[in-house]
Amino acid sequence: MKFALPALAALAISATPAAAVEQNCRFIQAKPDREACYRRQEEELAAKRKPAAPAAETNTLETLRQMRQDDDAVYRSINNICRGC
């Protein structure tokens, strides 16, 4: 019970900015202005999401490259083992 109030407060604070951005456009009376506001929001969200994807791809490619180097090192060490001794 002690931790419920701080957790609820943290949740309320973290959820407020996203809701505030959406409400700004909702209360604009002129339709062209409201649509322009929504369009700007969509562009901002797309810009925020875009850099995340290439970073994940770069990380994946780096991981695959490192795994390949490790595999090559293991294969080289296996080839040096005497199997017929």
HUVENSUL-V351254 format. One record per residue. N is the residue number from 1. RES is the residue in three letters. SS is DSSP state (~ for helix, > for strand, _ for the rest). NEAR is the number of other ideal C-beta (glycine too) atoms within 10 Angstrom. Layout:
N_RES_SS_NEAR ; N_RES_SS_NEAR
This chain:
1_MET___4 ; 2_LYS_~_6 ; 3_PHE_~_7 ; 4_ALA_~_8 ; 5_LEU_~_9 ; 6_PRO_~_9 ; 7_ALA_~_10 ; 8_LEU_~_10 ; 9_ALA_~_10 ; 10_ALA_~_10 ; 11_LEU_~_10 ; 12_ALA_~_9 ; 13_ILE_~_9 ; 14_SER_~_9 ; 15_ALA_~_10 ; 16_THR_~_10 ; 17_PRO_~_9 ; 18_ALA_~_9 ; 19_ALA_~_9 ; 20_ALA_~_9 ; 21_VAL_~_14 ; 22_GLU_~_12 ; 23_GLN_~_9 ; 24_ASN_~_13 ; 25_CYS_~_16 ; 26_ARG_~_9 ; 27_PHE___8 ; 28_ILE___14 ; 29_GLN___6 ; 30_ALA___9 ; 31_LYS_~_8 ; 32_PRO_~_8 ; 33_ASP_~_11 ; 34_ARG_~_15 ; 35_GLU_~_12 ; 36_ALA_~_13 ; 37_CYS_~_18 ; 38_TYR_~_14 ; 39_ARG_~_11 ; 40_ARG_~_13 ; 41_GLN_~_14 ; 42_GLU_~_10 ; 43_GLU_~_10 ; 44_GLU_~_11 ; 45_LEU_~_11 ; 46_ALA_~_9 ; 47_ALA_~_9 ; 48_LYS_~_9 ; 49_ARG_~_9 ; 50_LYS_~_9 ; 51_PRO_~_9 ; 52_ALA_~_9 ; 53_ALA_~_9 ; 54_PRO_~_9 ; 55_ALA_~_9 ; 56_ALA_~_10 ; 57_GLU_~_10 ; 58_THR_~_10 ; 59_ASN_~_10 ; 60_THR_~_10 ; 61_LEU_~_10 ; 62_GLU_~_10 ; 63_THR_~_10 ; 64_LEU_~_10 ; 65_ARG_~_10 ; 66_GLN_~_10 ; 67_MET_~_10 ; 68_ARG_~_10 ; 69_GLN_~_10 ; 70_ASP_~_10 ; 71_ASP_~_10 ; 72_ASP_~_10 ; 73_ALA_~_10 ; 74_VAL_~_10 ; 75_TYR_~_9 ; 76_ARG_~_9 ; 77_SER_~_9 ; 78_ILE_~_9 ; 79_ASN_~_8 ; 80_ASN___6 ; 81_ILE___7 ; 82_CYS___5 ; 83_ARG___6 ; 84_GLY___3 ; 85_CYS___4
